[in-house]
């Protein structure tokens, strides 16, 4: 099956080149494309990606104004046309072999997502206590508010069938860090089965997500997402 891998990037000049090199070498199949979705990059990210594109026509660059990580992923989903469409963080935390495992699992379901919170997951570097606590708390909140069964909605590696992408795009509203939750909730709402796969995940320096600073914003976004979905359910029940 053909696979399009979207890599969202915001000022990733220090990491995108290495990530593309690793993925290109590990995934030589001509049916695999790497779509770099640039979110208002102001550094040399575009130049680095263009250099890779000049060497490998499977690499494509898409530049956007400031849309947020979820926004650029959604817009690039519209441009992807493969049988399977996935996304992976540009920092290289998910090895390419792990993304290929997701692609295999997605062919046996409707989609597959990586989880770091499964007993079989491998994290070479132990995450900080703050990250572990906020991750666990957020997962509990997602389960209670939206009924999603997943241990880890936020791991930046997911692969979906094309039909799932087509079904969820009109439903998506979140463009911030809640994009993953909105994506999974929309897929569930459309009746798709997304499986969770334990992953190897290598923590990278330079993360822009703060366990403490972003937890409040993510919580507020989750409540807004729940409220929108609840309002839609009520309106649908009354119509």
C-alpha positions, -999 to +999 in steps of 0.1 A: +000+000+000+011+036-007+019+056+025+021+094+029+039+105+061+032+140+072+059+157+093+047+189+110+075+214+115+079+248+132+114+261+132+130+227+131+163+235+114+182+217+141+164+184+137+144+180+105+175+172+083+185+143+106+149+130+108+145+130+070+178+113+065+169+085+089+134+080+075+146+081+038+173+055+045+150+032+066+121+035+041+134+032+006+101+021-009+091+044-037+055+042-026+063+061+006+063+099+005+075+124+032+053+155+033+068+182+055+041+206+067+058+239+077+040+260+103+052+296+097+089+286+099+113+316+103+145+297+102+163+274+077+139+246+079+126+252+043+161+253+029+170+220+045+139+203+033+144+216-002+179+201-002+164+167+006+137+171-020+164+178-046+179+144-038+147+125-033+115+133-052+095+115-024+101+145-002+077+174-006+074+207+012+042+226+021+045+260+036+016+276+057+011+307+078+007+302+115-020+274+117-007+254+147+005+218+145-030+204+141-038+230+114-009+222+092-014+184+096-051+188+086-042+209+056-016+185+044-040+156+049-061+172+022-031+171-002-021+135+006-036+108-017-020+075-005-039+045+007-025+051+042-018+086+056+002+091+088+020+117+107+051+117+129+069+144+149+098+161+132+121+156+162+127+119+154+114+106+187+096+078+168+120+055+149+109+048+113+106+011+121+079+019+147+059+040+122+061+011+098+046-012+125+017+013+128+012+012+090+010-026+092-014-025+121-035+001+102-040-023+073-056-048+097-080-021+113-089+014+102-059+031+118-032+027+144-017+050+170+015+047+190+014+046+228+041+053+254+019+043+283+016+005+276+036-020+296+053-032+264+063+003+253+101+010+254+113+044+265+151+044+268+151+076+288+127+077+317+103+106+314+102+132+342+077+127+370+058+159+359+054+145+324+042+111+336+017+127+360+003+151+335+001+124+308-018+101+331-041+128+343-049+139+307-056+104+296-081+099+325-098+132+316-101+122+279-116+089+289-141+104+312-152+134+290-151+118+256-152+081+262-120+073+243-103+042+255-067+051+247-038+052+271-019+078+251-037+101+227-007+125+224+021+104+211+031+120+178+028+089+156-004+078+139-014+061+107-049+060+092-066+046+062-076+071+035-113+066+042-108+076+078-090+108+067-119+117+043-145+110+071-128+130+099-115+161+080-150+178+079-154+172+116-121+185+129-120+218+147-089+217+170-057+231+156-037+231+188-023+203+210-059+189+211-058+179+174-049+143+182-079+140+206-102+156+181-090+133+154-095+102+174-129+113+187-140+121+151-129+087+139-148+070+167-179+091+159-176+080+123-175+043+134-139+036+127-117+012+147-084+027+157-060+003+175-032+013+200+003-001+195+031+000+221+061+018+207+097+026+211+099+063+218+132+082+222+128+114+241+145+143+223+160+175+237+143+208+227+107+198+232+084+228+229+057+212+251+059+221+287+044+195+311+034+222+335+029+252+313+008+235+286-013+213+309-037+241+318-041+251+282-047+215+271-072+211+299-091+241+288-090+230+252-103+196+262-133+211+280-141+233+249-139+202+227-162+183+250-186+212+251-187+215+213-194+178+209-220+178+236-238+207+220-238+189+187-252+158+203-280+178+220-288+196+187-288+163+169-312+147+194-336+176+192-337+177+154 
